[in-house]
Amino acid sequence: MSSEATILHADLDAFYASVEQRDDPALRGRPVIVGGGVVLACSYEAKARGVRSAMGGRQARRLCPDAVVVPPRMAAYTTASRAVFEIFRDTTPLVEGLSIDEAFLDVGGLRRLVGPPADIAAALRARVRREVGLPITVGVARTKFLAKVASGVAKPDGLLVVEPGRELAFLHPLPVERLWGVGPVTAARLRERGLRTVGQVARLDEPSLVSLLGGGAGRHLHALAHNRDPRAVQVGRRRSSMGAQHALSREPHSPAELDAVLAGLVDRVTGRMRADRRTGRTVTVRLRFGDYTRATRSHTLDKPTAQTAPLRAAARTLLRAALPQIALRGITLLGVSVGNLDGGHTQLTLPFTAEPGPALDAAVDAVRDRFGSRALTRGVLLGRDPGVEMPRLPD
């Protein structure tokens, strides 16, 4: 571990919603929900009313009836993400992207050239605001874990540096939910034992945590509670899969509610895939039942894709097959991942002779996601707009 806090965790604030508010001044200061059937993202004004990502749209509108609901514009989010990551890479060559809207940066070798890490972080935030028009929060610490915790505490639109020597004093008063891997269910188990803060977890010996949470989770949380995280910022790593998950309360959940959560997770994953220009074939649904046992269900498609519709359909089929077990055992976590990723372009099947309908709308959305919202119109696909040149697809 470095003797200086040199790792930055940079995280765009309410990314999708912030892009919408940036591009439409009428939305600024108002509660914004991105996505209708399920919440893909929401502004901090909506979060203050209890709205959360992956929440069903009906529940979100009950909590915040005056929210403005907007459809997702993946092309706009991808463009904004690329602009921000250019600033990251212009700041330091040591950048590890985590998703479309967050990354770790190692600025340990820049002090003589640029200045201390706190100044670098402040300059990065100013550039993102000035050049891309988006708020971003940065946490700075000696470990990746603590840098991410710091950015979470500093949100929204903040900067927090955790200096060496004060790390445990900062970490230990925080609630247990700040530890990676602690969702509502694990937090409930810890709180049942009177463990409400990270410091209380740290005072418990490792065998006791293992007995309470299992081997992997117990050892993992014991290390994090002592800020032990030896991982370095990894550059150029190509993930073999991308995924997202959502913790659920122990109360019963209807198939419709689970389907809404699943759809939101697939939307998040495919958006990240398109931003990273990745395609995948294997869809995996991950389940954690009410008795804390886990299960996975997978399906491999014939062709790799980054389009939402086929991956969502495969995930829904897997979830439906698991519903009898969920009804018997309950469910506390639902996750989706797409594996067998490659770096190629998505092959788009364009129905040039199709009539208007869902298939055509899906093709339009797919091409717009890839080439931008102005790349084509329904008329182009139908052959009714000869004055517009079709974008050339990659070979």
N, C-alpha and C positions, 0 to 999 in steps of 0.2 A: 504494500500500500504506500502511495506517495506521502511525503511529509506535508504536502500542501494540497488544499482543495482545488483540484484542477479539472474535475469532470463536471460538465454542464449537462443538465437534462432540460431541453427546450421543448415546450409543449404549447401548441397553438390553442387558444382559449375558445371552447365551443365552436370548433372549426367550421363545420358546415353552416351553422347559424350565423357565425361572424362574417362569412363570405356573403351570405344573403343580405345582412345588414350593411355591409360595405357597398354592395352593388345597388341597393335600393334604400336611399336615405329615409324613406317613409317608414322603414322597419326599425330604425335606430331607436333604442330606448323602449321598444315594445317586446312583449313575449312572442317569440318566434318558434314554431315547431316545424322541422324539416321532415317530411313524410306524412302520409295520411293514415293508412291502415296500421302502421306501427311507427313509433318515433325513432327516426335515425339519429337525430341530434336536436338540441334545443338551446335557446339562448339562456343567459343567466337570469334574465327576467322571468322566463318560464320555469327554470330550475328552482327559483325562490318560491314558486307555487307548488312544488312537489313533483314536477314533470321530470322524467328521466329517460335516457336512451333505452331502447328495446321495450318501452312501455306500449301497451296497446293504445291506438289512437283515441278510442272512445273514453278510456280512463283519463288520458291526458286532457281531453277537452272538458271532461267533468271537473278536473282540478283547476283548469285554466280556461274558462269559456271565452275569454276575450283574446285568446292567442290567435296569431296569424299563422295559418298552416300553409306552407309552400311546398311544392314538389321538389325533389332533389335534382340538382344539376351537376352530375358527376364531372362533366367536362370542365366546368368552372372550378370545382374543387381540385381537380388534377392540375390544372394550370397554376392555381395559387400554390399548391404544394411544391411543384417543381421550382417556382420562383423562390420560395422560402429555402428549399434545400440548396439552391445555388448560393444563397447567402451563407448557409451553414458551411458549404465546401469552400467558399471564398474566405471564411474565417479561419478554418483549420482543415487540413487534409484528413484528420482523424474523426470521421463522422460515421456513426452507426445508426441507420434509420430503423425505427421500431414500427412505424406505421406511416400513414399518409400525413400525419400531423404532429409527429414527435420524433426526437432523435437524441442520442447521446453524442457529445463532442468532448474530445480530450484536447485541452489547450495548454498542457504542461510545458510544451517547448516554446511558448510564445512570449514569455515574460520579458525577455530582453528586447524583443522586436516590437511588441505591442503594449505590454503592460501586465498588471496583475489580472487574474481570472475575473474578479468582480468587475473591472473596467471593460474587459472583453465582453462579458455577458451584457452589461449595460449598453454597449455599442451595438451588439447584435440585436437587442430588442428595439433599439431606435431605428436600425436599418430596416427591420421587418415592418415596423409601423410606417416608416417613410416610403419605402419602395413597393411594398405589397399592400399596405393599408390594413393590416390585421394586428390584433393584440396577441402577444405571446408572453408566456411566463417561463422564467428560467430559474432552476435550482442549481446551486453549486456546492459540491462536497468532494470528499476524498474517494467515496465509493459510488458506484452506479445506483445502488439501492438508496442511499441517503440523498443523492442528488434528485432522484425521482420523488422521494418523500418531500424534500424541500420545495420542489415545484408545486406539488399538490397543496402544501400548506400556504404557499404564496399566491395561489390563484384567487381571483383572476387578475391578469395583467400586472404581475408582480415580479420581483427579483429577491431571492433569499440565498445568502451565503452561509453555510454551516462551517465555521472555522474549526480546524483541528484543536483538540483539547476541550471543545464544548459540544462534541457530537452526542455523547450519551445524555448530557444535560438537556439537549434539544429533543432527542428521540424518546426518552423514557416517559415523559409526561403525556405523550400522544396516545390517543385511543388505539386499541388493538387492531382496528380496521385499517390502520395505516401500514401494517405489515403486508408485504406481497403474499397473496394466497389466502388472505383472511377475508372471506365474504360473510354474508349474514349468518349462514349456518355455523361456520367455524367460530365466528364471533360469539354466537349464542352459547356454544359449548364452553368457550373460554370464560364467558361471563357467569355461567352456571357455577364455575369453580372460583368465582370471585376475581378473575383476571380481567381487569378492565383497561389497563394501560400497558404499553410496551414494557415499561419498567417492571411491572408485576410479572410479566411473562419472562423477562430476563432473570428474575430472581428464582424462577423455578428451574430445577436442574433438568438436563436433557432427557434422562430416562423417564422422568415424570411426564414431560411433554410428549414423548414417544408413546407412553402408555395411554395418554389422553387422546392423541390425534393420529397415531400410527407412525411408522418409522420415517417415511420420507417427509411428511408434513411436520412432525415433531422436530427432527433435526434441522429442517429448513428454517422454521420459525425461531428456534433457539439461536441459530447463527445470526439471523437478521436482527434479533432483539439485542445482540451485542455488536451490531454493525460490522459483522464479518462477511465481506463480499469481495473476494479476490478477483472478480472478473474484470478484464480490461476491455476498453472500447474496441470493438472488432470492425475492421474496415473491409468492405467488399464482400461481406458474407451474403451468400444467396440462400435464402430460406428454401427448405424442401416442402414447406407447407405454410399456410396462413390460416388463422382461426380467430374466433371470438367466442366468448361464453358469457352467460348471465346467471347469477345466483338467484334462487327463488326461495320464497318463504315456505315454511313447512305446511301451510294450509293447502287444501286440495286446489288443483288448477284444472280448468276445463280444457278439452282438446282445442277449442277455439283460441283460448288464451295462450296455450303453448305454441300453437301455429303462428300467432302474431309475434311472439318472442323469436321464434325460429326464423320467420321472414326478415325481421330486423337484423338478426345476426348475419344471415346470408347477404343482405344488402351491404352491411359494413364490410364483410370479407371481400366480396366482389369489387366493391369500390376501391379497396386497397390493392387488389390484384391489378385492376386496370391502371391505377396510378403508377404501379411498379412495372407495368407492361408484362405481366406474367399470366400464363394460362395454366389450368390444371384439369385433372381427370377424375381424381378420387375424392368423393365427398364422404366425410365422417361425421356422424352425430355422436356426441359424447353426453352421457347421462350420469348423474349422481343421484341415487335413490334416497329415500327417507331414512334408510338404515345405514347410510354412508358408504354402501358398496357402489362400485362404478361399473359401467358397461359402455361399449362402443359398438356402433353399427356403421358399416362402410359399403359404398357402391362405387364402382369405377365406370365412367362413361366411355363410349366408343371413341370420342374425339376430345382433345383438350379445349377448354373454353374459359373465358372470363365473363361471359354473359350471365346475368342474374337468373333469368327464367329457367334454363335447364338445370342449373345447380340447385336452385330453390326447389324445383320439382323432385329432384333426387333426394334432397334432405327431407322433404315432406313425406315421401314414401317410407324412408327409414324411421321417421318419427311415428308414423301411423302403425308400423309394425311393432313398435315398442309400447304403444298405448296400453295394452292389457297388463304388462308388467308395471307400468306407471300407476295404473288404477289400483293395483294390489299393494305396491310398496311406497307410493308417493314419489316425489321428485324434488330435489333441492338445487339442482344445477343443470342447465342445458347449454351445450356448446356445439359449434359447427366449425369444421376445418376443411380446407381443400388442399389435397396433396398431389404428388406427382407433378409438381410445378416445373414449367420450363420457361425460358425467356423469349419464346417466339411470339408472333403476333396472332391474335385471334382470327380464325377464318370466319368471315361473315358471309352468310348465305343471304343474298339480296333478291327478294321476289319481284323482279322488274315487271312481271306480267300479272302481279297479284292485284286483287281488288282491295279496297279499304277494309280493314278489320284488325283483330288482335295480332295476327302474324305480321302484318305490315307495320303496325305500331311498334312491335318488338324489334323489328329490323331497323326502323328509324332510330329508336332509342340506342341500339347497339352501335350504329355508325356515328351518331352524335357523341356518344361516350368516347369513341375512339378518335374522332376528328374534330369535335367541337360542335357547339349548338348551331352554327351557321353553315355547317358543311353541306347539308342537303335539306330538302323538304319532302313532304309526302308526294308532292307533284313530280319531283325528280324520280322517285322510285316507281311511280306509276307511268313514267314516260310522258308526263303532261307539262313539263317545264323545260323545253329544249334549249332555252337560253342560258341555263345554268350548267356549268361543267361539273361532272362527277369527280369526286376526289379519287386519286389513283391509289388503289389498295397495294399494300406491300407485297413483294414477290414471295 
